[in-house]
Amino acid sequence: MRAGPEPQALVGQKRGALRLLVPRLVLTVSAPAEVRRRVLRPVLSWMDRETRALADRHFRGLGGDVPGVGQAPGRVAFVSEPGAFSYADFVRGFLLPNLPCVFSSAFTQGWGSRRRWVTPAGRPDFDHLLRTYGDVVVPVANCGVQEYNSNPKEHMTLRDYITYWKEYIQAGYSSPRGCLYLKDWHLCRDFPVEDVFTLPVYFSSDWLNEFWDALDVDDYRFVYAGPAGSWSPFHADIFRSFSWSVNVCGRKKWLLFPPGQEEALRDRHGNLPYDVTSPALCDTHLHPRSQLAGPPLEITQEAGEMVFVPSGWHHQVHNLDDTISINHNWVNGFNLANMWRFLQQELCAVQEEVIMRSCSGINFEEFYHFLKVIAEKRLLVLREAAAEDGAGLGFEQAAFDVGRITEVLASLVAHPDFQRVDTSAFSPRPKELLQQLREAVDAAAAP
């Protein structure tokens, strides 16, 4: 799962985070848009009227915030039967309270990746991966080298990485090159030649990837693959997004901390730890508040199982076996306010550290574009429903989404830094879009 921009320096990291949604020039062989949309197009049919009403009441009571949890729950909830668990159940049990859960392997048993990428013994099928993707260039991190709170990356062909991986296993899980971990591979964007997975309905309201699909530039869908012992340092997911992660094969150990708990883990300089299992956290001189942190929520994720990571939960993940996983970052109406708050905090941090320079024009302009793309799609759904004189496919979901966008857009339009952005070329203008959204909210609320 994407942990945010990889730092070049502290200020560079914050500038990078603030570049949020600026389209990047990516020199790759990109999948035709019609191929990706056929497989991954968002569906707007699963929220019913009762669930929408519950969610609307919830956010009115919170003032738009996604709640923190404080202490981690004693154990993670396990969802075993697909047929007995609805989207409404997921909203009530996990999206609204912002709590993690684990879905059983029954939810992913039909996935093509679980059939094709895995040997009968349950290990990565290197032969199939080499035949299908061997010449693809992939990003690889060195788990043994710390670079700020992350790991340095290099690029190599998958063929070279699998050669390394085999040699690493044969040498007793050791190599003079260190422990290398394939991370953040955009396989679905760059090489969608197989039936890799079926997007679970619980995660289908995915504005982040819907936005990038509309631009046909990038995505936040990733493949990770690495030997036993590879790991991801302590982090929270980019933009305070939700994430989900499925082990195609192998097992992972997760250490999760609810929002706010990470503050007690900071060192006396204000930095978050790189490794929450390090004995250094017991040094009260270096980490004076570490004893105030509760224990993490620990999960052992088995092959085929799917972990939901809520917004703002910091976590650290270790591969217990040779493991391949598919991971997505996603934002929707349930965590949009968290994303907006995070962007404002990052802007303040940059303004404090960079004298006489502001990145707000880039950041806030692109955030508006993100909101606009999703808003216009949802307004179209509502207009089509009105033209048909009834609440058609996706009406309740679209109405909920429009309500959440309206709240955040109103806050954006009122923000002093956004008011300094030249919006004369925007179509529609921000205030015009906000008025359209408010009218749609009123119409959707009418009996």
PyMOL commands that set and color helices and strands:
alter all, ss='L'
color gray80, all
select helices_A, chain A and resi 10-18+33-40+49-62+82-84+87-95+105-108+112-116+126-133+158-170+187-190+201-203+207-215+238-240+261-265+279-282+290-292+336-353+360-387+395-414+416-419+430-445
alter helices_A, ss='H'
color red, helices_A
select strands_A, chain A and resi 77-79+101-103+137-142+153-157+180-185+221-226+231-235+242-249+252-257+297-301+306-309+314-319+323-330
alter strands_A, ss='S'
color yellow, strands_A
deselect
rebuild
show_as cartoon
